[in-house]
Amino acid sequence: MIVFRYLSREVLLTLTAVSGVLLLIIVSGRFIKYLAQAAAGQLDAAVLFSIMAYRMPGFLVLILPLGLFLGILLAYGRLYLDSEMTVLSATGMSDRKLLAYTQGPALLVAVLVALLSFWGAPAGVLKTQQLLNQQDALTEFDTLSAGRFQALGSGQRVTYAGALSEDRTELQDVFITERRGQGEEAVLGVLVAESGTQELNADGSRYLVLKNGFRYEGQPGAANFRSISYDTYGVLLPKPEVQTEVSDREAMSTAQLLREDGLDERAELQWRIAIPLLVPIVAFFAVPLSRVNPRQGRFLKLLPAILLYMSYLALLISARGWIESGKLPAEIGLWWVHGLFLLIGLAFNRKALLAPSRVQGGAHAAA
């Protein structure tokens, strides 16, 4: 048990470090994407951290198996370089026993990944979709910030306000430009006003009422611009599309997927089962791949091992797409991919599995 606890601690510590780095990279990339949407006025900046928190279980579902795989390679590789594996082998630690001990932390990670895959990740996606639906229902006034140009409608409309009241209904020093049409026929309209207020009618339509300003309209590059001075000018604001239904199958609970017969739903269910099953299999063939010669260095087999892991994951993703398109029967599913890589693991470990059992304290195992 002392050896088992030592090996498990080394693997889990390395898993935590590697997973933390991978999670930081992925979260940073996604956060930058959401931050760009907030800067463009498509999201409220106050919900960014909530969205990232809800997406975290989905990130961990894919990060933890890779973290365990790299954790075994790096932890055991260090033990081989420091000759600790040689000492353990001399005291009776066989390669077969090392495989069995490695499955301890692997099964722990597999259970955690299963919980995240079956419950945590779908619940997080559901919460994220609900938040995004709420953001789609916001008007430009709900996301407008004073002193900043905000592009809306794929850049066709740009709004600026020098100051904004706390209830977000009154604006000062307003500038609005809107482009209609494409190419040479495009018409550019510019509105400038000292102030503006938001008014809501009984039918639900919203108007921006501008006061004391000018309107300019014409084609860019031409000299036929029209200029209008006004005391009051009303601009109809686009009515947001409110969507409350979440149709993304990744947000469906596992119980709902079990009741559905569609190809997309069955593929999603197979995927949720496949990721936890991937964990003990990659741990199985990571053990022989971690065996290195002290003269070669601990990173010699790292690149081929990562390529093998990525091939496993890529084949699962491809098979999932084949199920969705009907090219692969759902009954076959993703099981054949696990079987293929389990055979690869058996081939890598054939000497350890076929070797006769040794008595405790027996002869030194071959490196």
HELIX and SHEET records of a PDB file:
HELIX    1   1 ILE A    2  ALA A   39  1                                  38    
HELIX    2   2 ALA A   45  VAL A   47  5                                   3    
HELIX    3   3 LEU A   48  LEU A   81  1                                  34    
HELIX    4   4 GLU A   84  ALA A   90  1                                   7    
HELIX    5   5 ASP A   95  LEU A  115  1                                  21    
HELIX    6   6 LEU A  116  GLY A  120  3                                   5    
HELIX    7   7 ALA A  121  ASP A  136  1                                  16    
HELIX    8   8 GLU A  140  THR A  143  1                                   4    
HELIX    9   9 GLY A  183  GLU A  185  5                                   3    
HELIX   10  10 ARG A  249  ALA A  251  5                                   3    
HELIX   11  11 THR A  254  ARG A  259  1                                   6    
HELIX   12  12 LEU A  263  LEU A  289  1                                  27    
HELIX   13  13 LEU A  302  SER A  325  1                                  24    
HELIX   14  14 TRP A  335  PHE A  348  1                                  14    
HELIX   15  15 ARG A  350  LEU A  354  1                                   5    
SHEET    1   A 6 GLN A 150  LEU A 152  0                                        
SHEET    2   A 6 ARG A 157  LEU A 164 -1                                        
SHEET    3   A 6 GLU A 170  ARG A 180 -1                                        
SHEET    4   A 6 VAL A 187  LEU A 200 -1                                        
SHEET    5   A 6 ARG A 206  GLY A 218 -1                                        
SHEET    6   A 6 ARG A 226  LEU A 237 -1                                        
END                                                                             
